[in-house]
């Protein structure tokens, strides 16, 4: 929790002292769905899955978007696994991956276990 607060530029350690805006910044990612770069990964090479539209069900409430599937070897995560030389190095590299952009324009990165 403290690491995430520091990453957001919030210099408080007591959760009770956070303002309403700081709580919202801490708890919400506010991802802009049009900027999501992280694609699903399958070990199946099917050309029809390279571009799909998701979120078309009535329960999705209009949250549909175009995305696709990549094969495992094309995944940025697999590149990190191949290049990492320790568990700490792997966590740092995974934590630098940008998966989308927030509605304010700030990059949204992968959250790794020590940050939770």
Secondary structure, 3 states (H helix, E strand, C coil): CHHHHHHCCCCCCCHHHCCHHHHHHHHCCCECHHHCCCCEEECCCCHHHCCEEECCCHHHCCCCEEECEEEHHHCHHHHHHHHCCCHHHHHHHHHCCEEEEECCCCEEECCCHHHC
